[in-house]
C-alpha cells in the first residue's frame, strides 16, 4: 500500500472526515455533516495545540481514513508521557484492506517518536469488531472507562 499518504488534516478534508465520523450508528447520532462550522472551529483549536495530531489517510487524492492522536504528559508511572488514540475511522470502501492497521501503526510509531511510554484508547462497548481489531494489534482491555456528558 505504498500509494497511501498519512498527513495532517486540513480544512478541505473536513467534509470527508465528518462523513466518516457519521458513518455508523453511533456517529450518526452525534455528528452533523451538514454543518461544518463547529468542526472548523475545532480544527483551529487542534492546530494550535502541539500535543494534538489529527491525520488523514489519503489514497489517490481521496481521504479514506482518519484518527486523532493526543499526547498527554503526566505524573503517574514515574512522569510517563502517554498518548490517546481517538476517532479512528476508515471509509466503508476501505474496511478490511489493512488501512486501519496502517493508521494505528502510524499512531504507535508517532507515540514512540514523542517518547510516550503507553498508548491507550477507548472504544464503545457496542463496537465488538473494533475490540477484536485492537486486540489483534496487541492492545489489551485492561481498564473500565467512564464518561460524564456535560
N, C-alpha and C positions, 0 to 999 in steps of 0.2 A: 504494500500500500504506500509506495513511495510518492504517489500523487497526492498525498494528504498533507495539508499545512495546518498547524495549530498555532494560532496567533491571538493577540488581544482583541477583544470585541471592540467594534467601532459603531457609531450611531447608525450607520447604514445597514448594520447587521440586525438591528433590533426587531424588525418585522419577523425575520426568520427565527430568531431566538425566542421571542414571545410566543410565536406559533408553536414551537416545540414544547415550551413550558406548559402551554394549554392543551397539548395533545394527549391527554389521558384523563380518566375520570376525576382524579383529584385536582389536577391543574385546570380542568375545565370549570371547576367551581371557584377558583381563586384568582385566575388570570383574566386580563382584559385586552385581548389582541386588537380590539377596535379603537383603543385609546392608548397611544404610546407615551403620552405626557408623563405619567409617573415613572415609566421606565427610563425616559431620557434624563429626568432629574436624578434617578438612582444611579445611572451610568456616570453622570458627572461626579457624584459623591464617591463612587467607587474609584474613578480615575484619579481622584485627589488623594487616595489612601494607598501608600506603597505596600501595605500588607494585603491588599485585595488584588486578586488575579482572576479576572473573568476572561475566559478564552472561548474561541470557536474553532471547530474543526471544519476546514474548507476543502472540498474536492471539486475540481473542475469549475472553480468560481462560485460554487454553491455551498452555503452553510449547512452542514449535515450533523453537527453535534456541538454541544456546549457544556461547560461546567464552571463553577466558581471555586477558587481555592483561597482560603483565608489563612494567613499566618498569624499565630497568636503567641506572643511572649507570655511567660508565666513564672510563678514562683514554685509551684509544686514540681515534683520529680526533679529536684535539685536545680530549679530555674530553667527547666526544659522549655524549648520552643516547640509548639505543636502546630499542625495545620488541620484545617477542616475542609472537607470536600462537600460541596452542596450543589444543588440544581443541575445534576447530571442528566442530560437529555440527548437522545440520539434520534435523528429523523427516522420516521417509520420505514422508509425505503432502505435504510442502512442497518437496521437492527439485525443482529446475527452475523454481521460482516467482520467482526473483530474491532470495529471502531471504538466501542465502549472500552475495551481492554486498552487500546492505544491511548485514549483520553485519560483513563485512570493511571496508566503508567507514566504519562506526562506529568500528572499531578504528584505522583510519588517521587519522580525524579526531581521535579521543581522543589518539593519539600526537602529533599536531601540537600539540594543546592542552597536552600535557605537555612540550613543547619537545624532542621526540625528533627526531633527525636521520636515523634509519634505522629501518625496520620490518622485522623478519625473522621467518621461520617455517621449520619443518621439516615434512616430510611423508614418511611411509613410502614406500619405493621402489615398493611394490606399488600405491599409490594413484594410478594414472595419470590417472584422470578428475579428481582433485583437482589434479594438477600442471597439467593444461590449464586448469582453472578459475583457478588462481593466476596463470598466465602471461597469461591474458586480462585480468586485473586489473592487470597491469604488473609483477608480481614476476618476477625472473629467477633461474634455478637457477645461482647464481654460486659456490657452495661445496659441498664434500662434508662431510656431517655424520657424526660418530662418537658412539657411546653406549657406556657401560660399565654394565651392570647390577650393582647392589650388593646 
